[in-house]
């Protein structure tokens, strides 16, 4: 029995050795993950070498222009610039000699705004400046009243878009004291909008600086300011809204 047990143990040891040898041979035949990845990278490098001087490790910079702004900051800057420009332009009235100023604006003007415009026109004429404006009520009528208060009728010129009888009754009464009054009866057949644009162009051609009072919806007045800028005139735009 002792001999048989020894023989059985030896046979079991041989079987274990054979199994371990077979497992080792099988493991040596299957490639490890590290070896496969290393071989793939070497193949990739070989393929990239065929692309010349291009280095795939370097990223190609992509230039993209992204326009992202702050609308509130933009509006604030525009407001600051407009206020500064207005102050500089109004200060130029006192610094420079007598000039020809064109005052135009909306008819729908509050009483307070009319007082301000009247005072401005009055100060301009007192400073020996020549004021040009058109008919109708609101801004233009206030400019006429201010210039007449200065008692210098020679420094006030009013150009009407149409004939005098086309103007409102209150405007006709105001124009009785204007000595330099130019009417355009040839435009009576036109619409008031077209005639006003032609009149504004005539006023701009006769003056050096434009002072305009308007709302953002005042198309005719805003067009006059654009035309004045094309003529390289000094333009002061005051929005009432």
C-alpha positions as CSV (number, residue, x, y, z in Angstrom):
1,X,0.0,0.0,0.0
2,X,2.8,2.4,0.8
3,X,4.4,1.8,-2.6
4,X,1.1,2.3,-4.4
5,X,0.5,5.6,-2.6
6,X,3.9,6.8,-3.7
7,X,3.3,5.9,-7.3
8,X,-0.1,7.7,-7.2
9,X,1.5,10.8,-5.8
10,X,4.2,10.8,-8.5
11,X,1.6,10.4,-11.3
12,X,-0.4,13.3,-9.9
13,X,2.7,15.5,-9.9
14,X,3.4,14.5,-13.5
15,X,-0.1,15.5,-14.5
16,X,0.1,18.8,-12.7
17,X,3.5,19.5,-14.4
18,X,2.0,18.7,-17.9
19,X,-1.0,20.9,-17.2
20,X,1.2,23.8,-16.2
21,X,3.4,23.3,-19.2
22,X,0.4,23.4,-21.6
23,X,-1.0,26.5,-19.9
24,X,2.3,28.3,-20.3
25,X,2.5,27.5,-24.0
26,X,-1.0,28.7,-24.6
27,X,-0.3,32.0,-22.8
28,X,2.8,32.6,-24.8
29,X,0.8,32.2,-28.1
30,X,-1.9,34.9,-27.3
31,X,-0.5,38.5,-27.5
32,X,-0.9,40.7,-24.4
33,X,-2.8,44.0,-24.6
34,X,0.3,46.0,-24.1
35,X,2.1,44.4,-26.9
36,X,-0.9,44.8,-29.3
37,X,-1.2,48.5,-28.5
38,X,2.5,49.1,-28.9
39,X,2.4,47.4,-32.3
40,X,-0.5,49.4,-33.4
41,X,1.2,52.7,-32.4
42,X,4.3,51.7,-34.3
43,X,2.1,51.0,-37.4
44,X,0.4,54.4,-37.0
45,X,3.8,56.1,-36.8
46,X,4.8,54.3,-39.9
47,X,1.6,55.4,-41.7
48,X,2.0,59.1,-40.5
49,X,5.6,59.1,-41.8
50,X,4.2,58.9,-45.2
51,X,2.5,62.4,-44.8
52,X,5.6,64.4,-45.2
53,X,6.4,67.2,-42.6
54,X,2.9,67.0,-41.0
55,X,3.1,66.2,-37.3
56,X,-0.2,64.7,-36.1
57,X,0.7,65.5,-32.5
58,X,0.3,69.2,-33.2
59,X,-3.2,70.6,-33.4
60,X,-4.1,72.9,-36.3
61,X,-5.2,76.2,-34.9
62,X,-8.7,77.2,-36.0
63,X,-9.4,80.9,-36.2
64,X,-13.0,81.7,-35.3
65,X,-14.3,85.2,-34.9
66,X,-17.0,85.1,-32.2
67,X,-18.9,88.4,-32.0
68,X,-20.3,88.5,-28.5
69,X,-21.2,91.9,-27.2
70,X,-22.8,93.5,-24.2
71,X,-25.8,95.5,-25.5
72,X,-26.1,97.5,-22.3
73,X,-22.5,98.5,-22.4
74,X,-22.8,99.4,-26.0
75,X,-25.8,101.6,-25.4
76,X,-24.0,103.3,-22.5
77,X,-21.0,104.1,-24.6
78,X,-23.2,105.5,-27.3
79,X,-25.0,107.7,-24.8
80,X,-21.8,109.0,-23.3
81,X,-20.4,109.7,-26.8
82,X,-23.6,111.5,-27.8
83,X,-23.7,113.7,-24.7
84,X,-20.0,114.6,-25.1
85,X,-20.5,115.4,-28.7
86,X,-23.5,117.6,-28.0
87,X,-21.7,119.6,-25.4
88,X,-18.7,120.1,-27.6
89,X,-20.9,121.2,-30.5
90,X,-22.9,123.6,-28.4
91,X,-19.7,125.0,-26.9
92,X,-18.4,125.7,-30.4
93,X,-21.2,128.3,-30.8
94,X,-19.4,130.6,-28.3
95,X,-15.9,129.8,-29.4
96,X,-16.3,130.5,-33.1
97,X,-17.4,133.6,-34.9
98,X,-20.8,134.3,-36.5
99,X,-22.1,131.3,-38.5
100,X,-25.2,130.2,-40.3
101,X,-27.3,127.8,-38.3
102,X,-30.1,125.7,-39.5
103,X,-32.7,124.7,-36.9
104,X,-35.1,121.9,-37.9
105,X,-37.3,119.6,-36.0
106,X,-40.5,117.8,-35.4
107,X,-43.9,119.6,-35.2
108,X,-44.9,117.4,-32.2
109,X,-42.9,119.3,-29.7
110,X,-43.8,119.9,-26.1
111,X,-44.2,123.3,-24.6
112,X,-41.0,122.9,-22.5
113,X,-39.0,121.8,-25.5
114,X,-40.4,124.8,-27.5
115,X,-39.1,127.1,-24.7
116,X,-35.7,125.6,-24.9
117,X,-35.5,125.9,-28.7
118,X,-36.8,129.5,-28.5
119,X,-34.1,130.3,-26.0
120,X,-31.4,128.7,-28.2
121,X,-32.5,130.6,-31.3
122,X,-32.6,133.8,-29.3
123,X,-29.0,133.3,-28.0
124,X,-27.8,132.5,-31.5
125,X,-29.1,135.7,-33.0
126,X,-27.8,137.8,-30.0
127,X,-24.3,136.2,-30.8
128,X,-24.5,137.6,-34.3
129,X,-25.3,134.2,-35.8
130,X,-27.7,133.8,-38.7
131,X,-30.6,131.4,-38.1
132,X,-32.3,129.5,-40.9
133,X,-35.5,127.4,-40.5
134,X,-38.7,126.4,-42.2
135,X,-42.4,126.9,-41.6
136,X,-44.9,124.8,-39.7
137,X,-45.4,124.6,-35.9
138,X,-43.4,123.0,-33.2
139,X,-39.6,123.3,-33.5
140,X,-39.5,125.6,-36.5
141,X,-42.1,128.0,-35.0
142,X,-40.1,128.1,-31.7
143,X,-36.9,129.0,-33.6
144,X,-38.7,131.8,-35.4
145,X,-40.1,133.3,-32.2
146,X,-36.7,133.2,-30.5
147,X,-35.0,134.9,-33.4
148,X,-37.7,137.6,-33.6
149,X,-37.3,138.3,-29.9
150,X,-33.7,139.3,-30.5
151,X,-34.9,142.1,-32.8
152,X,-32.5,141.3,-35.5
153,X,-34.7,140.5,-38.5
154,X,-31.7,140.5,-40.8
155,X,-30.4,137.4,-39.1
156,X,-33.5,135.3,-39.6
157,X,-34.3,133.5,-42.9
158,X,-37.4,131.3,-43.3
159,X,-37.7,129.0,-46.3
160,X,-41.2,127.5,-46.8
161,X,-41.7,124.1,-48.5
162,X,-44.7,125.5,-50.4
163,X,-46.5,128.8,-50.8
164,X,-47.5,130.9,-47.8
165,X,-51.2,130.1,-48.1
166,X,-50.4,126.4,-47.6
167,X,-49.2,127.1,-44.0
168,X,-51.5,127.0,-41.0
169,X,-53.2,130.2,-39.9
170,X,-51.1,130.6,-36.8
171,X,-47.9,130.1,-38.8
172,X,-49.0,132.7,-41.3
173,X,-49.5,135.2,-38.4
174,X,-46.1,134.4,-37.1
175,X,-44.4,134.9,-40.5
176,X,-45.8,138.4,-40.9
177,X,-42.9,139.8,-38.9
178,X,-40.3,137.9,-40.9
179,X,-38.6,140.1,-43.5
180,X,-36.5,137.4,-45.2
181,X,-39.2,134.9,-46.2
182,X,-38.8,132.6,-49.2
183,X,-41.8,130.6,-50.4
184,X,-41.9,127.9,-53.1
185,X,-45.3,127.9,-54.7
186,X,-44.0,125.7,-57.5
187,X,-44.1,122.8,-55.0
188,X,-47.8,123.2,-54.2
189,X,-48.7,120.3,-56.4
190,X,-46.3,118.0,-54.5
191,X,-47.1,116.2,-51.3
192,X,-45.9,118.0,-48.1
193,X,-43.4,115.2,-47.4
194,X,-41.6,115.6,-50.7
195,X,-41.8,119.4,-50.6
196,X,-40.3,119.4,-47.1
197,X,-37.4,117.2,-48.2
198,X,-36.6,119.6,-51.0
199,X,-36.9,122.6,-48.6
200,X,-34.5,120.9,-46.1
201,X,-31.9,120.4,-48.8
202,X,-32.1,124.0,-49.7
203,X,-31.7,125.0,-46.1
204,X,-28.7,122.8,-45.7
205,X,-27.0,124.2,-48.8
206,X,-27.3,127.7,-47.3
207,X,-25.9,127.0,-43.8
208,X,-22.8,125.8,-41.9
209,X,-24.3,123.8,-39.0
210,X,-27.5,121.8,-38.4
211,X,-29.3,121.6,-35.0
212,X,-32.1,119.1,-35.2
213,X,-34.8,118.2,-32.7
214,X,-36.6,114.9,-33.4
215,X,-38.0,111.7,-32.2
216,X,-36.6,108.4,-33.4
217,X,-39.6,108.1,-35.7
218,X,-39.1,111.5,-37.3
219,X,-38.0,110.2,-40.7
220,X,-37.8,113.5,-42.6
221,X,-35.7,115.2,-39.9
222,X,-33.4,112.2,-39.6
223,X,-32.9,112.1,-43.3
224,X,-31.9,115.8,-43.2
225,X,-29.2,115.0,-40.6
226,X,-27.8,112.2,-42.8
227,X,-27.7,114.6,-45.8
228,X,-25.9,117.2,-43.6
229,X,-23.3,114.7,-42.6
230,X,-22.7,113.8,-46.3
231,X,-22.1,117.5,-46.8
232,X,-19.5,117.4,-44.0
233,X,-21.6,119.8,-41.9
234,X,-21.4,119.9,-38.1
235,X,-24.6,118.2,-36.9
236,X,-26.1,118.4,-33.5
237,X,-29.0,115.9,-33.1
238,X,-31.2,116.1,-30.0
239,X,-33.8,113.3,-29.6
240,X,-36.8,114.3,-27.6
241,X,-37.7,110.7,-26.6
